[in-house]
Structures are given as structure tokens and as C-alpha cells.
């Protein structure tokens, strides 16, 4: 089996692994070592003066749903966040696979405003600022923190071992943190969600670095499959020498 090191927050990591095709999941030996922990803030949330909300993560949906009984139209990034918002009673619509697509969609088809973007302390895309600057009024509120965690001893042992290890990384901040923690990356097959995620990893002496063909789970799954195939070929050829 090919080692797969998951560094996402536990819930998101388990969901990604569970959604892998059966044959791929059966070929992987998964180690969970979260490098980030979601910590909800105690917030006073009032959406009554807004015509809609923006969710760029399911974490924000969970916190907002707990903090307010009001439900507004919700403009979401990605199918998972959209599904979670719908299940929580929001009038949710998926308007892009990433923040850039969300901004483009909302500016090309402006909904009633003002809007409120609910997000974590470490976000990317400056969604509210860019929408407001382009004429679509939008405010923002931080509802959770993303605390960085040290790399676990189990993960360090895996990385230091003789076998190739696949490491998918989903955010630039996590990638920077991983690069500062992992030490010798000579046996690592890194998979980055985007070029922005790959950039902090380029300083490592990795075995391979792949960039997902799109910023979504389907493309990341394919990139992990390609990496697993490469690891199997490499391990097989080295074992035959």
C-alpha cells in the first residue's frame, strides 16, 4: 500500500479520503496529522440588515447556523459548502469553485445587496473588499480561527522512512507551515491544490510535486491517483534492482 499523509483539519481530511474511489482508497495507507485546527470564535452575529451571505467554507456555515436563526440567500464556494448550507436551512447557491470564480459570478450577475462574507481569520481573495470596490456592497466578519499545529511524531517517522509518501496540500498557509516542519522531503510526492499552494513547497527537495488540474476535490483525487501510480512504479523499479 502507498502511504498517504493527510494534513487537513480532521473532518475535512476524513471527508476527502472517504470520497476517494474505492480502488484508490484500498491502495492507500492513510495517516492523519492535522496541521490546522478550526477554533470557532464567540461572535455576535446579526444578518438582519443584509440581503445575503457569502460562505467560502463549511466551517463558517456551521458557526453561522449556530449563532443565528435567520436564514438568507447564501452564495457559496464549492458543492460541499453549498450542500452543508442547504442542510442548515440557508437558501444556498454554488457560485464558483474558488473565491475568484465567486467574485466573477457575483459581479456579472449582481444579487440584491448588501452582502456579508463570513469567514476564517486567515482567508484569501479579499472577497468583501473586491466586491465593494467593484460596486457590490459587501461587509465581512471573522467567525473562526485556524490555529497551526505541529507535525505529529507519527508523521515525522513516516516522512523519515524509506518509502515514498503522498502529501496532498490544500492551502498556501498550510503548505508554508508544512515546508517549515517536514525536514528532509526526499521521499515525498507532494500534491498541491493550486500554483499558490505549490509555491511554498518549491524550496523542498521533494521527489515529485504535482499541481492539481483544478481547485476542486475531483481534480485533487486525480492528482493523488497519478502520484500513487508514480510511487508504485518507483517502488517497483527500485525493488527490482
Backbone bond lengths (Angstrom), bond angles and torsions (degrees), N, CA, C in turn:
res aa  C-N    CA-C-N  psi(-1)  N-CA   C-N-CA  omega(-1)  CA-C   N-CA-C  phi
1 X - - - 1.469 - - 1.529 109.83 -
2 X 1.315 115.23 150.09 1.463 121.55 -178.12 1.527 109.35 -94.56
3 X 1.342 118.92 126.57 1.463 120.67 178.80 1.536 111.88 -66.94
4 X 1.325 115.29 135.21 1.462 122.74 175.97 1.523 107.51 -125.28
5 X 1.324 117.05 119.43 1.462 122.08 -179.35 1.526 108.99 -102.63
6 X 1.324 116.63 114.61 1.460 122.42 -179.39 1.528 109.67 -100.38
7 X 1.335 116.12 121.92 1.466 121.19 -177.25 1.522 113.05 -109.90
8 X 1.327 117.71 3.46 1.469 120.78 178.76 1.529 110.59 -71.10
9 X 1.338 117.39 163.21 1.466 118.82 169.23 1.521 109.62 -51.92
10 X 1.329 117.47 145.64 1.461 122.21 -165.89 1.521 113.40 -54.72
11 X 1.325 117.82 -45.41 1.469 119.80 -177.39 1.522 111.11 -61.57
12 X 1.335 116.76 -46.00 1.460 120.65 -179.39 1.523 110.98 -67.59
13 X 1.335 117.34 -37.20 1.462 120.81 179.47 1.520 111.20 -65.11
14 X 1.322 116.15 -45.71 1.464 119.43 -179.99 1.524 111.35 -64.39
15 X 1.328 116.72 -36.55 1.462 119.98 178.90 1.527 110.29 -65.34
16 X 1.341 117.13 -43.38 1.464 120.51 179.54 1.524 110.41 -60.44
17 X 1.324 117.32 -46.60 1.458 120.88 -179.25 1.526 110.70 -64.53
18 X 1.334 117.32 -42.07 1.464 121.05 -178.51 1.522 111.79 -63.66
19 X 1.325 117.09 -28.52 1.460 121.15 -177.39 1.529 112.88 -88.43
20 X 1.330 117.96 -3.49 1.461 119.95 175.69 1.524 110.10 -66.50
21 X 1.320 118.41 147.54 1.464 120.11 175.15 1.530 110.84 -56.60
22 X 1.321 116.10 147.80 1.461 120.62 -174.61 1.521 112.83 -54.64
23 X 1.341 117.06 -43.49 1.462 119.29 -176.02 1.522 111.54 -66.94
24 X 1.324 116.68 -35.93 1.466 120.23 179.21 1.522 110.11 -71.61
25 X 1.324 116.34 -45.67 1.468 119.87 179.86 1.525 110.89 -59.92
26 X 1.329 117.59 -37.26 1.459 121.20 -179.36 1.532 112.06 -68.22
27 X 1.324 116.29 -22.19 1.466 120.64 -178.47 1.525 112.79 -89.53
28 X 1.339 117.45 -3.35 1.460 121.74 -174.37 1.521 111.57 -112.44
29 X 1.308 115.53 142.86 1.463 122.23 172.36 1.524 106.91 -108.46
30 X 1.327 116.72 108.63 1.462 121.95 -168.47 1.524 111.11 -92.48
31 X 1.327 115.24 131.89 1.460 122.66 170.05 1.524 107.83 -118.94
32 X 1.322 117.11 126.85 1.460 121.21 178.24 1.530 109.63 -97.81
33 X 1.319 115.73 127.01 1.463 121.79 177.98 1.522 108.11 -144.67
34 X 1.339 117.88 75.27 1.464 120.83 -176.18 1.528 112.21 -56.95
35 X 1.314 115.90 132.43 1.466 121.42 175.19 1.523 111.67 -99.80
36 X 1.328 115.81 0.19 1.456 120.01 -178.62 1.522 109.40 -145.09
37 X 1.326 115.39 142.22 1.461 121.57 177.05 1.522 109.07 -125.14
38 X 1.325 116.07 130.78 1.460 121.21 178.97 1.525 109.20 -83.00
39 X 1.335 116.39 123.43 1.460 121.52 -179.16 1.527 109.22 -123.05
40 X 1.336 116.49 103.76 1.471 119.79 -179.16 1.520 111.66 -59.54
41 X 1.313 115.70 141.91 1.456 120.91 173.43 1.524 109.50 -89.10
42 X 1.325 114.89 152.50 1.458 119.44 170.14 1.513 106.95 -81.16
43 X 1.321 116.12 110.90 1.466 119.98 -172.77 1.520 110.46 -125.88
44 X 1.323 114.18 153.64 1.459 121.37 169.35 1.517 106.49 -101.88
45 X 1.314 116.04 111.07 1.459 120.14 -171.94 1.518 110.53 -114.09
46 X 1.332 115.82 119.15 1.454 122.06 178.73 1.523 108.31 -128.48
47 X 1.336 116.23 109.14 1.463 120.35 -178.17 1.527 112.01 -101.32
48 X 1.325 117.21 7.79 1.466 120.79 -171.99 1.525 113.25 -63.44
49 X 1.328 117.61 -27.17 1.462 120.05 -177.35 1.531 112.69 -92.89
50 X 1.332 117.00 5.13 1.469 121.05 -178.14 1.528 110.36 -112.29
51 X 1.336 115.11 146.23 1.466 120.51 -179.40 1.526 112.05 -86.32
52 X 1.312 116.55 -15.43 1.458 120.87 179.37 1.513 110.64 -168.37
53 X 1.330 115.54 164.22 1.461 120.62 177.53 1.526 109.34 -122.19
54 X 1.319 114.86 159.53 1.460 121.76 176.68 1.518 107.85 -118.30
55 X 1.334 115.50 128.05 1.461 121.95 176.10 1.526 108.64 -118.04
56 X 1.321 116.36 120.18 1.460 120.18 174.99 1.520 111.70 -106.48
57 X 1.332 117.18 4.27 1.468 121.14 174.44 1.518 109.79 -154.32
58 X 1.329 115.27 153.56 1.463 120.38 176.87 1.525 111.33 -70.43
59 X 1.329 116.67 -24.65 1.469 119.58 177.54 1.526 110.31 -60.48
60 X 1.323 116.28 -43.65 1.466 120.26 179.72 1.527 110.87 -65.23
61 X 1.312 116.80 -36.86 1.467 120.64 177.84 1.530 110.12 -59.66
62 X 1.326 116.58 -48.31 1.465 120.88 -177.33 1.524 111.43 -60.64
63 X 1.322 116.34 -43.08 1.466 120.01 -178.16 1.521 110.52 -70.47
64 X 1.322 117.24 -44.87 1.470 120.47 179.95 1.525 110.76 -62.46
65 X 1.311 116.73 -39.79 1.465 120.64 -178.64 1.519 111.33 -65.91
66 X 1.324 115.44 -29.94 1.459 120.00 178.92 1.535 112.30 -79.82
67 X 1.344 115.99 -30.66 1.462 120.55 -172.35 1.521 113.99 -91.20
68 X 1.325 117.77 -15.48 1.471 119.32 179.78 1.519 110.09 -143.73
69 X 1.330 115.77 142.75 1.466 120.83 176.54 1.519 111.43 -87.86
70 X 1.343 116.21 -15.03 1.464 120.52 -179.55 1.527 109.67 -69.26
71 X 1.315 116.11 147.24 1.453 121.17 176.64 1.526 108.87 -130.08
72 X 1.299 116.14 132.82 1.453 123.59 -178.33 1.528 108.66 -125.30
73 X 1.332 117.46 167.56 1.464 118.41 167.36 1.525 109.11 -55.40
74 X 1.328 116.61 136.67 1.459 121.29 -177.32 1.520 109.43 -124.26
75 X 1.316 115.16 124.76 1.464 121.81 -179.64 1.530 106.94 -102.93
76 X 1.331 115.36 117.92 1.464 120.56 -165.42 1.522 112.44 -119.76
77 X 1.341 114.31 154.33 1.456 122.08 171.78 1.522 108.73 -98.70
78 X 1.311 116.46 120.85 1.461 121.51 173.75 1.517 114.41 84.96
79 X 1.328 116.38 151.26 1.460 121.10 -177.92 1.525 113.57 -67.39
80 X 1.338 117.76 -32.87 1.468 118.79 -178.55 1.528 110.98 -67.61
81 X 1.319 116.71 -49.31 1.469 120.17 178.39 1.521 110.63 -59.25
82 X 1.320 115.99 -40.15 1.470 120.50 178.81 1.524 111.07 -62.71
83 X 1.327 116.55 -44.90 1.470 120.41 -179.57 1.523 111.23 -63.88
84 X 1.329 117.20 -41.63 1.462 120.96 179.12 1.527 110.30 -63.28
85 X 1.346 116.25 -41.16 1.463 120.34 179.33 1.529 111.23 -65.17
86 X 1.306 117.13 -41.50 1.467 119.87 178.56 1.528 110.95 -63.64
87 X 1.319 116.10 -41.99 1.458 120.26 179.42 1.523 111.55 -62.84
88 X 1.336 116.44 -28.51 1.461 121.06 179.74 1.528 112.50 -87.80
89 X 1.336 117.21 1.34 1.458 120.51 174.87 1.510 116.16 98.79
90 X 1.333 118.01 0.52 1.458 120.07 177.17 1.525 110.17 -76.26
91 X 1.314 116.66 151.28 1.472 121.77 176.13 1.528 106.99 -83.34
92 X 1.322 115.61 76.92 1.461 121.31 -165.26 1.520 113.17 -92.08
93 X 1.317 114.11 141.70 1.462 122.64 178.44 1.524 108.39 -136.55
94 X 1.327 116.61 132.15 1.465 120.93 176.00 1.527 108.45 -82.15
95 X 1.322 116.40 120.48 1.468 119.90 -176.33 1.524 111.99 -120.22
96 X 1.313 117.21 21.27 1.455 119.70 176.19 1.513 111.69 159.33
97 X 1.344 115.19 158.86 1.456 120.69 178.14 1.522 112.08 -88.91
98 X 1.326 117.10 -11.37 1.459 121.82 179.59 1.522 108.52 -151.73
99 X 1.330 117.09 173.55 1.464 121.19 -177.89 1.526 111.81 -61.07
100 X 1.329 116.44 -37.78 1.475 119.58 -179.65 1.523 110.80 -61.32
101 X 1.329 116.06 -44.72 1.470 119.56 179.88 1.524 111.06 -66.50
102 X 1.322 116.44 -38.71 1.464 119.96 177.55 1.529 110.70 -59.61
103 X 1.317 116.43 -47.13 1.475 120.60 -179.68 1.519 110.39 -60.97
104 X 1.329 116.55 -46.80 1.469 120.29 -178.94 1.532 110.95 -60.23
105 X 1.337 116.39 -43.37 1.465 120.25 -178.30 1.522 111.50 -65.48
106 X 1.330 117.01 -45.79 1.464 120.39 -177.55 1.529 111.78 -67.24
107 X 1.321 117.03 -31.58 1.465 119.22 178.23 1.527 111.82 -77.80
108 X 1.325 117.20 -30.01 1.466 119.39 179.55 1.527 111.48 -81.15
109 X 1.354 116.05 -27.18 1.472 121.44 178.60 1.532 108.26 -132.40
110 X 1.333 117.17 73.78 1.470 120.04 -171.34 1.533 112.15 -63.44
111 X 1.330 116.98 126.57 1.466 120.86 175.30 1.526 109.74 -84.28
112 X 1.327 117.98 171.13 1.465 119.81 173.39 1.539 109.94 -57.31
113 X 1.316 115.54 139.95 1.456 121.86 -177.01 1.535 109.17 -123.51
114 X 1.341 117.15 167.36 1.474 129.49 8.91 1.519 112.30 -81.26
115 X 1.349 113.53 161.09 1.458 122.23 178.12 1.527 109.51 -112.88
116 X 1.335 115.38 163.15 1.455 121.50 177.46 1.528 108.82 -131.69
117 X 1.331 115.92 120.69 1.459 121.30 177.84 1.524 108.90 -94.24
118 X 1.328 116.87 118.42 1.460 123.63 178.46 1.533 108.20 -103.60
119 X 1.329 117.00 125.67 1.463 118.58 -170.51 1.525 111.31 -157.47
120 X 1.338 115.63 179.10 1.451 122.10 178.23 1.511 112.03 -84.52
121 X 1.336 115.05 168.43 1.465 120.36 -176.71 1.518 111.70 -65.49
122 X 1.328 117.27 -29.55 1.463 120.85 -179.00 1.525 108.42 -112.13
123 X 1.301 115.96 85.44 1.459 121.28 -179.53 1.519 110.31 -110.75
124 X 1.327 114.88 167.30 1.458 120.65 177.16 1.518 108.56 -127.57
125 X 1.309 115.98 155.27 1.449 120.96 173.06 1.512 115.16 103.30
126 X 1.355 118.02 -15.57 1.472 121.20 179.67 1.525 110.58 45.80
127 X 1.324 116.23 52.08 1.461 121.97 -171.45 1.522 112.09 -58.48
128 X 1.331 117.81 -54.61 1.470 120.51 -176.60 1.516 111.21 -62.34
129 X 1.323 116.13 -43.74 1.474 120.21 -178.90 1.519 111.45 -61.99
130 X 1.313 117.00 -43.16 1.460 120.26 -177.01 1.528 111.98 -72.64
131 X 1.326 116.91 -38.06 1.462 118.96 177.35 1.531 110.28 -65.27
132 X 1.327 116.59 -46.13 1.465 120.02 -179.82 1.516 110.71 -63.27
133 X 1.319 117.24 -41.18 1.456 121.02 179.30 1.517 113.37 -63.51
134 X 1.343 115.76 -26.16 1.470 120.60 179.59 1.520 112.20 -93.99
135 X 1.336 117.40 5.01 1.457 120.35 174.15 1.512 116.06 103.33
136 X 1.335 118.02 3.97 1.471 120.88 177.75 1.531 106.96 -110.33
137 X 1.328 118.34 102.73 1.468 120.96 -174.42 1.531 112.15 -58.03
138 X 1.328 114.82 128.39 1.453 120.57 -179.00 1.526 109.53 -150.90
139 X 1.316 116.04 131.14 1.453 121.70 173.34 1.522 109.14 -108.64
140 X 1.326 116.64 172.98 1.463 119.45 -178.58 1.524 110.51 -140.18
141 X 1.338 115.00 156.71 1.454 121.22 176.54 1.523 109.14 -147.74
142 X 1.319 115.70 130.32 1.460 121.65 176.68 1.527 108.56 -81.72
143 X 1.340 116.50 127.00 1.463 120.17 -177.32 1.532 113.06 -119.47
144 X 1.339 117.56 -5.17 1.464 118.96 175.46 1.528 110.11 -155.49
145 X 1.317 114.34 158.97 1.468 122.11 174.82 1.518 109.30 -107.67
146 X 1.341 115.49 153.67 1.461 122.07 176.98 1.530 107.53 -117.01
147 X 1.318 115.99 92.48 1.466 121.21 -176.17 1.523 110.17 -81.10
148 X 1.337 116.62 131.25 1.459 121.18 178.15 1.525 110.21 -78.78
149 X 1.338 115.48 142.59 1.457 122.70 -178.72 1.522 109.57 -119.02
150 X 1.326 117.97 151.72 1.465 119.91 176.67 1.525 111.19 -71.14
151 X 1.306 115.88 155.03 1.459 121.06 176.47 1.527 108.78 -68.72
152 X 1.311 117.12 130.97 1.459 121.59 -175.45 1.530 111.30 -68.69
153 X 1.335 115.70 159.88 1.463 120.60 178.05 1.524 110.53 -63.59
154 X 1.335 116.61 -37.05 1.472 119.26 178.68 1.528 110.59 -61.97
155 X 1.334 116.31 -40.63 1.467 120.00 178.71 1.524 110.89 -67.25
156 X 1.322 117.39 -40.09 1.466 120.66 179.36 1.529 110.93 -62.91
157 X 1.327 116.22 -41.08 1.465 119.42 178.53 1.528 110.88 -65.06
158 X 1.330 115.92 -39.46 1.466 120.23 179.35 1.526 110.51 -63.26
159 X 1.323 116.24 -45.52 1.464 121.20 -178.88 1.527 111.03 -64.31
160 X 1.341 116.39 -36.37 1.461 120.85 -177.32 1.522 112.76 -80.55
161 X 1.325 117.31 -8.30 1.459 121.07 -177.59 1.516 112.80 -73.32
162 X 1.330 116.45 176.26 1.465 120.87 -175.03 1.522 114.79 -84.29
163 X 1.332 117.15 -7.44 1.469 121.21 -172.82 1.521 111.20 -99.58
164 X 1.324 116.63 146.04 1.455 121.38 175.72 1.516 111.61 -62.48
165 X 1.324 117.17 139.10 1.461 122.96 -177.26 1.525 109.29 -126.73
166 X 1.338 116.39 131.88 1.465 121.25 175.89 1.524 108.63 -90.03
167 X 1.338 116.19 131.12 1.467 121.04 179.01 1.526 108.93 -128.90
168 X 1.336 118.50 101.41 1.472 119.95 173.92 1.532 109.84 -79.09
169 X 1.312 116.74 138.60 1.470 121.79 179.15 1.514 108.52 -130.36
170 X 1.343 115.94 137.29 1.457 120.75 -166.49 1.524 114.41 -117.35
171 X 1.321 119.21 -6.51 1.465 119.81 179.09 1.514 109.83 -146.44
172 X 1.343 117.88 148.83 1.473 120.29 178.42 1.522 112.60 -59.06
173 X 1.332 117.09 -38.17 1.469 119.80 -178.21 1.531 110.93 -65.76
174 X 1.327 116.71 -44.48 1.457 119.60 177.26 1.520 110.85 -64.86
175 X 1.327 117.22 -38.90 1.463 120.63 179.03 1.529 110.89 -62.57
176 X 1.329 117.55 -43.02 1.469 120.47 177.84 1.526 110.16 -61.75
177 X 1.324 116.22 -43.66 1.463 120.74 -178.95 1.526 110.18 -65.31
178 X 1.314 116.95 -43.42 1.460 120.50 178.77 1.529 110.53 -60.91
179 X 1.333 116.48 -44.99 1.469 120.28 -179.04 1.525 111.36 -60.34
180 X 1.330 117.01 -33.67 1.462 120.53 179.88 1.527 112.79 -77.64
181 X 1.339 116.96 -15.66 1.465 121.87 -173.13 1.527 114.45 -106.25
182 X 1.315 117.66 -25.51 1.468 118.78 -162.06 1.521 114.65 -81.59
183 X 1.333 119.20 -18.40 1.459 119.85 -177.83 1.514 111.53 71.87
184 X 1.341 116.52 -136.53 1.460 120.85 -178.46 1.527 109.98 -69.33
185 X 1.329 116.05 119.34 1.471 121.33 -177.12 1.520 111.74 -104.62
186 X 1.319 117.10 21.38 1.458 120.67 -172.51 1.511 115.53 -61.74
187 X 1.334 117.78 -22.79 1.469 120.62 179.21 1.525 112.88 -104.46
188 X 1.317 117.28 11.19 1.462 119.85 -173.09 1.524 112.17 -94.26
189 X 1.318 114.36 137.19 1.460 122.70 172.00 1.533 105.66 -110.02
190 X 1.308 116.22 99.69 1.460 122.26 -173.27 1.522 110.56 -88.81
191 X 1.324 115.54 140.21 1.464 122.19 178.17 1.524 107.57 -126.08
192 X 1.325 117.57 117.11 1.459 122.28 -176.10 1.522 110.85 -108.04
193 X 1.327 115.81 139.71 1.460 121.09 -179.12 1.524 112.36 -64.16
194 X 1.334 116.98 -30.78 1.468 121.43 -176.42 1.520 109.30 -155.78
195 X 1.315 115.96 173.93 1.469 120.31 176.46 1.515 111.22 -63.27
196 X 1.338 116.75 -34.76 1.469 120.24 178.20 1.525 111.16 -64.58
197 X 1.335 116.91 -34.48 1.470 121.13 177.30 1.525 110.01 -74.22
198 X 1.323 117.39 -35.51 1.468 121.33 -178.12 1.529 111.91 -69.95
199 X 1.310 117.54 -32.01 1.467 121.04 -172.14 1.528 113.42 -55.24
200 X 1.350 120.41 -47.27 1.471 118.82 -179.51 1.526 113.80 -67.67
201 X 1.343 117.32 -13.55 1.457 121.35 -177.08 1.519 112.74 -90.34
202 X 1.330 116.53 -12.82 1.462 120.11 -172.29 1.520 113.03 -68.22
203 X 1.335 117.78 -15.12 1.462 120.99 178.10 1.525 112.20 -78.64
204 X 1.326 118.22 -13.14 1.463 122.07 -177.63 1.529 111.28 -83.62
205 X 1.331 116.24 152.69 1.472 118.41 176.96 1.528 109.16 -94.01
206 X 1.342 115.16 60.35 1.462 123.44 -178.33 1.523 111.32 -66.18
207 X 1.335 114.51 164.79 1.458 119.79 172.85 1.527 109.76 -75.72
208 X 1.349 117.48 -51.05 1.465 121.84 175.07 1.525 108.86 -143.63
209 X 1.317 115.40 156.51 1.463 122.16 174.06 1.520 108.09 -136.26
210 X 1.324 115.42 117.22 1.459 121.58 178.26 1.522 109.63 -110.47
211 X 1.333 115.85 143.60 1.461 121.25 173.86 1.517 107.52 -110.09
212 X 1.316 116.48 127.67 1.455 122.11 -179.20 1.523 110.78 -56.15
213 X 1.327 115.43 144.74 1.457 119.62 -179.63 1.515 113.47 -68.46
214 X 1.321 118.08 -18.61 1.465 123.48 176.83 1.524 107.27 -155.90
215 X 1.321 115.17 160.19 1.469 119.93 -176.98 1.526 110.53 -86.86
216 X 1.337 116.33 59.98 1.463 119.90 178.36 1.527 109.68 -147.58
217 X 1.328 115.80 167.85 1.455 120.54 -173.86 1.528 112.25 -67.35
218 X 1.323 117.64 -32.33 1.461 120.23 179.47 1.525 111.04 -62.31
219 X 1.329 116.13 -46.83 1.458 120.14 179.78 1.525 111.23 -68.71
220 X 1.343 117.10 -36.94 1.467 119.79 177.13 1.523 111.01 -64.98
221 X 1.331 116.40 -37.26 1.462 120.09 176.90 1.521 110.62 -60.78
222 X 1.331 116.45 -43.52 1.462 119.81 179.04 1.524 110.79 -64.55
223 X 1.334 116.91 -39.41 1.463 120.24 179.37 1.525 110.93 -65.78
224 X 1.326 117.49 -37.68 1.466 120.90 176.36 1.526 110.06 -66.11
225 X 1.335 117.03 -40.57 1.470 120.26 177.17 1.529 110.41 -61.32
226 X 1.326 117.00 -44.81 1.472 120.40 178.92 1.527 110.70 -60.93
227 X 1.339 115.65 -41.22 1.468 119.51 178.78 1.524 111.27 -65.31
228 X 1.341 116.59 -40.82 1.468 120.45 179.29 1.527 110.76 -63.10
229 X 1.317 116.32 -40.95 1.466 120.36 177.32 1.526 110.31 -62.37
230 X 1.337 116.58 -41.63 1.458 120.75 -179.89 1.523 111.59 -65.51
231 X 1.339 116.42 -42.29 1.467 120.24 178.57 1.529 110.00 -61.96
232 X 1.320 117.03 -44.70 1.467 120.91 -179.47 1.528 110.93 -61.29
233 X 1.332 116.17 -41.49 1.469 119.49 178.95 1.517 110.92 -65.35
234 X 1.337 116.60 -45.45 1.467 120.73 -178.68 1.522 111.25 -63.66
235 X 1.334 115.73 -46.70 1.462 119.48 -178.65 1.534 109.52 -63.51
236 X 1.332 115.89 -39.16 1.463 119.29 179.45 1.522 112.81 -65.71
237 X 1.334 116.52 -42.13 1.462 119.83 -178.42 1.518 111.06 -70.36
238 X 1.355 117.25 -36.66 1.472 119.67 179.22 1.515 110.80 -71.13
239 X 1.355 116.20 -33.74 1.456 119.29 178.84 1.524 112.25 -70.44
240 X 1.340 116.79 -24.52 1.463 120.59 -177.87 1.521 112.34 -83.55
241 X 1.339 117.11 -12.03 1.466 119.91 -177.00 1.527 110.94 -73.21
